[in-house]
Each structure stands twice: as structure tokens, then as C-alpha cells.
Amino acid sequence: MKRDFLSTVLVTCLVMSTAATAVLCYQYLSSTSVLRFMQERANLAGQRRAAIQALTIELNEHARRDASLEQLLEKLNIRMRANTNLPPAKP
């Protein structure tokens, strides 16, 4: 009888640890899937940001040759101003 009780306890512990391992494995796999998805989204956002920055720089360079673009860049608040060491003009 004592041996039967011990084997029942051991089998119960084994089943519970197997179930816990399965749950933890599922959580890990779903977490890594979400992580991969979020990394892809972050990379895509970085690529888009770099493309927009390159376009803004190109527009500002082109605006030096075409004065009509300056008004549009001012309106959109993306005009780059030259950095100088001169103090600001007094009104």
C-alpha cells in the first residue's frame, strides 16, 4: 500500500511538471512570435523615418534652386535653416 501511494504521488508530480512545462513552452513561443513581429514593425518604422529624412533633405537642397518650394517648406515647417555662429538679428 505504501508503495502504491508513493508511485501515485510521483506520477502526479510528473504530470503536473509536464503540464507546467507545456504551459511555459507555449508562453515562450508566443512571446518570441510577438517579439519578432514588433522588431519587424520597429525596423519598418526606422526605414520610413530614414526615407522621410532623406526626402526632407533633398527638398531643402532643391529649394535653394527653386524659390517656390521655400513657401511650401515653411508652411509644412520642414525648412532647414543654415546653422551660423552669428547672433540673432535684433528687431
Secondary structure, DSSP 8 states (H G I E B T S, - for coil): -HHHHHHHHHHHHHHHHHHHHHHHHHHHHHHHHHHHHHHHHHHHHHHHHHHHHHHHHHHHHHHTT-THHHHHHHHHT-------SS-----
